[in-house]
Amino acid sequence: MSTRILSTSLLVGPALAELGARFPELRLAAFRSPEWNAALPKAEALVVMLSEPITEADLEAAPRLKAIGTYSVGVNHLPVKACQARGIAVVNTPGVLTDATADIALALLMAVTRRVAEGEALVRSGAWQGWAPDQLLGPALAGKTCGLLGSGPIGQAFARRAQALGMTPFFWDREGRGGDVDFGAGRAPRLPLVDLLSRSAVLSLHCPLTEQTRGMLNRAALEQLPKGAVIINTARGGIMDEDAAIDLLDSGHLGGVGLDVYEGEPRLNPRWLKAPRAVLLPHLGSATVETREAMSRLLCDGLAGALG
């Protein structure tokens, strides 16, 4: 009996085609399209993107399913417990996108604090009149503190980058562990969330979206940040109350926000488009050729192992 792999998209590199040649047949179909719905009952493996949530009803409709692969580290869009109960393997892509995601967080931090988007828009507008002493001033980073939500590989990689800029990093993690974090270029303390927020000139999000972290940065939490603090989010949009963050930008309490992820993406809270001092990217965290190819290989190798 041939193994049927149903994917919602092509992946970067040859890994998916190689998987399809090993376990024919491979079918491409847009998520939730009539073609996808028709193929689901025959599928033994699914390949989905992080914006394509799989439900328990999908599992019911796919009795032959052995594995679900997601082209992401996060699995919050998959019914993991239901898959475990059914013996369905869940395959994701941890580890290979650490540096790429930390790099995009750094790019956002520099873009927000040095007002890169505003500067480029000024030049492109034709209205730039030349250098001026007070033109597009932003805060320096050297000597400032950097709080990191999440002490995993990406958080540690960003801590190394922040320290290279002269910042002092410290961590919070959802496991509630104490003690210092060895982040590869020194050690930094883990702090309770309230303490971390109150001390963070820069707050960078690197934790997964779970029941514990969903909405944890609500209005009351965000108000604990020092006036002028900058928030960088390359983790998941659902961790932060976006309307509260925009309100605090409007009031001047926050100095800037850099986002690569959004609640409900690709739908976007329209208030972001008019928010002052906000830099918005279209989820580019892992968007290097090398990283996406490595993700494809890791995902397809995992599916091959699950399919036997």
Kinemage of the C-alpha trace (Angstrom):
@kinemage 1
@onewidth
@group {chain A} dominant
@subgroup {mainchain}
@vectorlist {calphas} color= white
{ca met a 1} P 0.000 0.000 0.000
{ca ser a 2} L 1.472 3.341 -1.006
{ca thr a 3} L 2.020 5.978 1.616
{ca arg a 4} L 0.273 9.245 0.872
{ca ile a 5} L 1.822 12.508 2.020
{ca leu a 6} L -0.409 15.568 1.934
{ca ser a 7} L 1.428 18.894 2.054
{ca thr a 8} L -0.035 22.368 1.991
{ca ser a 9} L 3.087 23.857 0.428
{ca leu a 10} L 6.385 23.178 -1.275
{ca leu a 11} L 9.372 23.466 1.039
{ca val a 12} L 12.750 25.068 0.422
{ca gly a 13} L 15.288 22.583 -0.924
{ca pro a 14} L 14.922 19.018 -2.240
{ca ala a 15} L 13.935 17.206 0.963
{ca leu a 16} L 10.177 17.101 0.375
{ca ala a 17} L 10.550 15.805 -3.195
{ca glu a 18} L 12.948 13.144 -1.929
{ca leu a 19} L 10.449 12.149 0.741
{ca gly a 20} L 7.733 11.904 -1.890
{ca ala a 21} L 9.916 9.682 -4.049
{ca arg a 22} L 10.578 7.383 -1.107
{ca phe a 23} L 6.968 7.243 0.050
{ca pro a 24} L 4.718 7.845 -2.953
{ca glu a 25} L 2.471 9.541 -3.490
{ca leu a 26} L 3.043 13.159 -2.498
{ca arg a 27} L 0.125 15.491 -3.027
{ca leu a 28} L 0.138 19.278 -2.760
{ca ala a 29} L -3.127 20.992 -1.871
{ca ala a 30} L -3.969 24.343 -0.321
{ca phe a 31} L -5.016 24.073 3.310
{ca arg a 32} L -8.760 23.490 3.696
{ca ser a 33} L -9.282 23.516 -0.075
{ca pro a 34} L -11.650 20.941 -1.633
{ca glu a 35} L -8.574 19.033 -2.828
{ca trp a 36} L -7.126 18.987 0.691
{ca asn a 37} L -10.412 17.838 2.207
{ca ala a 38} L -10.758 15.075 -0.387
{ca ala a 39} L -7.205 13.810 0.161
{ca leu a 40} L -7.296 13.900 3.963
{ca pro a 41} L -8.959 10.468 4.490
{ca lys a 42} L -6.145 8.777 2.539
{ca ala a 43} L -3.261 10.712 4.056
{ca glu a 44} L -0.693 8.942 6.188
{ca ala a 45} L 1.368 12.078 6.777
{ca leu a 46} L 0.519 15.773 6.756
{ca val a 47} L 2.873 18.689 6.217
{ca val a 48} L 1.449 22.007 7.413
{ca met a 49} L 2.621 25.531 8.144
{ca leu a 50} L 2.420 27.275 11.509
{ca ser a 51} L -0.609 29.328 10.379
{ca glu a 52} L -2.595 26.190 9.511
{ca pro a 53} L -4.229 24.755 12.650
{ca ile a 54} L -5.058 21.071 12.698
{ca thr a 55} L -8.032 20.021 14.835
{ca glu a 56} L -9.218 16.801 16.413
{ca ala a 57} L -11.905 16.720 13.728
{ca asp a 58} L -9.118 16.484 11.145
{ca leu a 59} L -7.708 13.496 12.999
{ca glu a 60} L -11.133 11.867 12.895
{ca ala a 61} L -11.263 12.481 9.135
{ca ala a 62} L -7.821 10.932 8.601
{ca pro a 63} L -7.955 7.370 9.994
{ca arg a 64} L -4.701 6.350 8.250
{ca leu a 65} L -2.701 9.233 9.668
{ca lys a 66} L 0.666 8.292 11.181
{ca ala a 67} L 2.433 11.623 11.427
{ca ile a 68} L 1.936 15.391 11.248
{ca gly a 69} L 4.905 17.558 10.344
{ca thr a 70} L 4.938 21.304 10.917
{ca tyr a 71} L 7.419 23.578 9.194
{ca ser a 72} L 8.102 25.405 12.458
{ca val a 73} L 9.446 24.974 15.950
{ca gly a 74} L 6.117 25.815 17.584
{ca val a 75} L 3.374 23.204 17.767
{ca asn a 76} L 0.646 25.314 19.388
{ca his a 77} L -1.456 24.959 16.210
{ca leu a 78} L -1.536 21.154 16.506
{ca pro a 79} L -3.640 18.942 18.833
{ca val a 80} L -0.554 17.389 20.387
{ca lys a 81} L -2.307 15.504 23.198
{ca ala a 82} L -4.886 14.043 20.812
{ca cys a 83} L -2.087 12.965 18.482
{ca gln a 84} L -0.269 11.279 21.350
{ca ala a 85} L -3.429 9.447 22.333
{ca arg a 86} L -3.810 8.144 18.778
{ca gly a 87} L -0.161 7.248 18.293
{ca ile a 88} L 0.320 9.961 15.674
{ca ala a 89} L 3.850 11.359 15.608
{ca val a 90} L 4.251 15.139 15.744
{ca val a 91} L 7.377 16.349 13.920
{ca asn a 92} L 8.707 19.911 14.133
{ca thr a 93} L 11.969 21.711 13.391
{ca pro a 94} L 13.779 22.711 16.607
{ca gly a 95} L 17.391 23.750 16.811
{ca val a 96} L 18.169 24.692 13.221
{ca leu a 97} L 16.683 28.202 13.247
{ca thr a 98} L 18.294 29.513 16.430
{ca asp a 99} L 20.778 31.945 14.877
{ca ala a 100} L 18.458 33.131 12.099
{ca thr a 101} L 15.727 34.033 14.595
{ca ala a 102} L 18.144 35.711 16.991
{ca asp a 103} L 19.497 37.723 14.046
{ca ile a 104} L 16.049 38.996 13.067
{ca ala a 105} L 15.379 39.969 16.689
{ca leu a 106} L 18.619 41.952 16.624
{ca ala a 107} L 17.620 43.556 13.325
{ca leu a 108} L 14.300 44.615 14.852
{ca leu a 109} L 16.025 46.024 17.926
{ca met a 110} L 18.387 48.116 15.833
{ca ala a 111} L 15.592 49.213 13.500
{ca val a 112} L 13.402 50.367 16.388
{ca thr a 113} L 16.041 52.130 18.458
{ca arg a 114} L 17.851 53.750 15.533
{ca arg a 115} L 14.563 54.549 13.752
{ca val a 116} L 15.673 52.857 10.555
{ca ala a 117} L 12.229 52.564 8.957
{ca glu a 118} L 11.467 56.228 9.593
{ca gly a 119} L 14.841 57.270 8.211
{ca glu a 120} L 14.455 55.257 5.036
{ca ala a 121} L 10.925 56.582 4.535
{ca leu a 122} L 12.219 60.137 4.941
{ca val a 123} L 14.900 59.634 2.287
{ca arg a 124} L 12.505 57.928 -0.128
{ca ser a 125} L 9.918 60.681 0.323
{ca gly a 126} L 12.262 63.244 -1.195
{ca ala a 127} L 11.682 65.514 1.796
{ca trp a 128} L 15.043 64.985 3.486
{ca gln a 129} L 16.878 68.296 3.832
{ca gly a 130} L 20.176 66.919 5.094
{ca trp a 131} L 21.809 66.214 8.432
{ca ala a 132} L 20.396 67.910 11.517
{ca pro a 133} L 21.463 67.700 15.185
{ca asp a 134} L 18.113 66.467 16.464
{ca gln a 135} L 16.999 64.379 13.490
{ca leu a 136} L 15.430 60.989 14.350
{ca leu a 137} L 17.211 60.576 17.657
{ca gly a 138} L 16.933 57.210 19.384
{ca pro a 139} L 18.202 55.609 22.596
{ca ala a 140} L 21.655 54.082 22.892
{ca leu a 141} L 21.864 50.398 23.785
{ca ala a 142} L 25.292 50.158 25.426
{ca gly a 143} L 24.943 50.139 29.201
{ca lys a 144} L 21.231 49.214 29.103
{ca thr a 145} L 19.523 46.106 30.439
{ca cys a 146} L 17.943 43.411 28.299
{ca gly a 147} L 15.290 41.102 29.722
{ca leu a 148} L 14.670 37.852 27.871
{ca leu a 149} L 11.464 35.864 28.193
{ca gly a 150} L 12.762 32.352 27.622
{ca ser a 151} L 16.167 30.859 28.389
{ca gly a 152} L 16.249 28.328 25.560
{ca pro a 153} L 18.638 28.310 22.598
{ca ile a 154} L 17.132 31.351 20.821
{ca gly a 155} L 16.974 33.418 24.000
{ca gln a 156} L 20.580 32.538 24.763
{ca ala a 157} L 21.669 33.390 21.213
{ca phe a 158} L 19.992 36.792 21.478
{ca ala a 159} L 21.627 37.351 24.880
{ca arg a 160} L 25.024 36.907 23.221
{ca arg a 161} L 24.104 39.505 20.623
{ca ala a 162} L 22.767 41.902 23.239
{ca gln a 163} L 25.926 41.550 25.313
{ca ala a 164} L 28.043 42.262 22.233
{ca leu a 165} L 26.194 45.594 22.016
{ca gly a 166} L 27.173 46.380 25.598
{ca met a 167} L 23.861 45.375 27.168
{ca thr a 168} L 23.390 43.373 30.374
{ca pro a 169} L 21.088 40.355 29.841
{ca phe a 170} L 18.915 38.505 32.307
{ca phe a 171} L 16.275 35.816 31.884
{ca trp a 172} L 12.855 34.558 32.889
{ca asp a 173} L 11.753 31.041 32.033
{ca arg a 174} L 8.371 29.365 32.292
{ca glu a 175} L 9.716 26.401 34.269
{ca gly a 176} L 10.422 28.717 37.192
{ca arg a 177} L 14.001 27.531 37.561
{ca gly a 178} L 16.425 29.530 39.653
{ca gly a 179} L 20.125 30.122 39.267
{ca asp a 180} L 22.139 31.639 36.481
{ca val a 181} L 21.955 30.843 32.781
{ca asp a 182} L 25.187 30.030 30.990
{ca phe a 183} L 24.362 31.633 27.636
{ca gly a 184} L 27.675 30.904 25.947
{ca ala a 185} L 29.336 34.262 26.559
{ca gly a 186} L 28.950 34.535 30.306
{ca arg a 187} L 26.297 33.924 32.914
{ca ala a 188} L 23.113 35.863 33.589
{ca pro a 189} L 20.553 35.512 36.382
{ca arg a 190} L 17.024 34.168 36.087
{ca leu a 191} L 14.543 36.575 37.645
{ca pro a 192} L 10.865 36.413 38.583
{ca leu a 193} L 8.718 37.979 35.874
{ca val a 194} L 7.805 41.117 37.845
{ca asp a 195} L 11.460 41.822 38.629
{ca leu a 196} L 12.533 41.203 35.045
{ca leu a 197} L 9.878 43.526 33.628
{ca ser a 198} L 10.670 46.364 36.011
{ca arg a 199} L 14.365 46.243 35.031
{ca ser a 200} L 14.111 45.753 31.243
{ca ala a 201} L 15.076 48.678 29.043
{ca val a 202} L 14.670 46.114 26.256
{ca leu a 203} L 12.305 43.147 26.564
{ca ser a 204} L 12.792 40.392 23.982
{ca leu a 205} L 10.345 37.486 23.713
{ca his a 206} L 11.721 33.995 23.053
{ca cys a 207} L 9.323 31.634 24.853
{ca pro a 208} L 6.824 29.274 23.199
{ca leu a 209} L 3.098 29.963 23.160
{ca thr a 210} L 1.541 27.676 25.768
{ca glu a 211} L -1.404 27.806 28.142
{ca gln a 212} L 0.962 29.381 30.651
{ca thr a 213} L 2.406 32.053 28.366
{ca arg a 214} L -0.705 32.989 26.349
{ca gly a 215} L -1.591 36.563 27.243
{ca met a 216} L 1.014 36.751 30.017
{ca leu a 217} L 2.088 40.209 28.869
{ca asn a 218} L -1.240 41.828 29.621
{ca arg a 219} L -1.748 45.516 30.296
{ca ala a 220} L -0.775 45.261 33.960
{ca ala a 221} L 2.427 43.399 33.059
{ca leu a 222} L 3.390 45.814 30.294
{ca glu a 223} L 2.882 48.756 32.620
{ca gln a 224} L 5.651 47.305 34.837
{ca leu a 225} L 8.203 48.084 32.127
{ca pro a 226} L 10.233 51.277 32.614
{ca lys a 227} L 9.123 54.318 30.656
{ca gly a 228} L 10.732 54.238 27.219
{ca ala a 229} L 11.226 50.455 27.181
{ca val a 230} L 11.409 48.648 23.843
{ca ile a 231} L 9.680 45.307 23.172
{ca ile a 232} L 10.907 42.846 20.535
{ca asn a 233} L 8.744 39.827 19.686
{ca thr a 234} L 10.000 37.036 17.451
{ca ala a 235} L 8.234 34.303 19.450
{ca arg a 236} L 4.425 34.251 19.077
{ca gly a 237} L 1.886 37.040 18.912
{ca gly a 238} L -0.460 35.519 21.464
{ca ile a 239} L 1.988 36.066 24.314
{ca met a 240} L 1.335 39.822 24.394
{ca asp a 241} L -1.853 41.893 24.567
{ca glu a 242} L -1.375 43.829 21.344
{ca asp a 243} L -4.017 46.492 22.032
{ca ala a 244} L -2.446 47.218 25.406
{ca ala a 245} L 0.980 47.530 23.792
{ca ile a 246} L -0.374 49.948 21.175
{ca asp a 247} L -2.064 52.019 23.888
{ca leu a 248} L 1.241 52.254 25.754
{ca leu a 249} L 3.013 53.269 22.551
{ca asp a 250} L 0.407 55.969 21.978
{ca ser a 251} L 0.825 57.261 25.524
{ca gly a 252} L 4.614 57.295 25.262
{ca his a 253} L 5.159 54.745 28.033
{ca leu a 254} L 6.767 52.358 25.543
{ca gly a 255} L 9.630 53.672 23.463
{ca gly a 256} L 9.113 51.261 20.587
{ca val a 257} L 7.977 47.816 19.500
{ca gly a 258} L 9.486 45.499 16.892
{ca leu a 259} L 7.334 42.606 15.731
{ca asp a 260} L 7.921 39.618 13.501
{ca val a 261} L 4.855 37.731 14.794
{ca tyr a 262} L 1.240 38.682 15.451
{ca glu a 263} L -1.869 37.413 17.173
{ca gly a 264} L -3.978 35.641 14.529
{ca glu a 265} L -1.447 36.134 11.734
{ca pro a 266} L -1.522 36.656 8.819
{ca arg a 267} L -4.449 38.810 9.904
{ca leu a 268} L -3.081 41.944 11.483
{ca asn a 269} L -4.542 44.215 14.121
{ca pro a 270} L -5.108 47.321 11.952
{ca arg a 271} L -3.973 49.556 14.787
{ca trp a 272} L -0.397 48.385 14.207
{ca leu a 273} L -0.362 50.065 10.813
{ca lys a 274} L -0.761 53.468 12.469
{ca ala a 275} L 1.173 52.742 15.650
{ca pro a 276} L 4.037 55.140 16.366
{ca arg a 277} L 7.555 53.730 16.680
{ca ala a 278} L 6.529 50.233 15.574
{ca val a 279} L 8.601 48.195 13.115
{ca leu a 280} L 6.619 45.360 11.508
{ca leu a 281} L 8.078 42.376 9.651
{ca pro a 282} L 6.213 39.513 7.891
{ca his a 283} L 7.444 36.613 10.065
{ca leu a 284} L 10.986 36.494 8.680
{ca gly a 285} L 12.620 34.860 11.696
{ca ser a 286} L 13.870 31.741 9.909
{ca ala a 287} L 14.039 33.273 6.439
{ca thr a 288} L 17.529 32.390 5.304
{ca val a 289} L 18.133 29.875 2.540
{ca glu a 290} L 20.344 27.749 4.771
{ca thr a 291} L 17.875 27.720 7.652
{ca arg a 292} L 14.812 26.907 5.563
{ca glu a 293} L 16.661 24.084 3.802
{ca ala a 294} L 17.759 22.700 7.164
{ca met a 295} L 14.177 22.911 8.432
{ca ser a 296} L 12.974 20.994 5.370
{ca arg a 297} L 15.564 18.282 5.902
{ca leu a 298} L 14.818 17.931 9.606
{ca leu a 299} L 11.072 17.800 9.012
{ca cys a 300} L 11.234 15.263 6.203
{ca asp a 301} L 13.729 13.056 8.016
{ca gly a 302} L 11.388 13.026 10.995
{ca leu a 303} L 8.421 12.071 8.830
{ca ala a 304} L 10.420 9.331 7.127
{ca gly a 305} L 11.246 7.888 10.525
{ca ala a 306} L 7.604 7.986 11.582
{ca leu a 307} L 6.427 6.369 8.350
{ca gly a 308} L 9.050 3.634 8.451
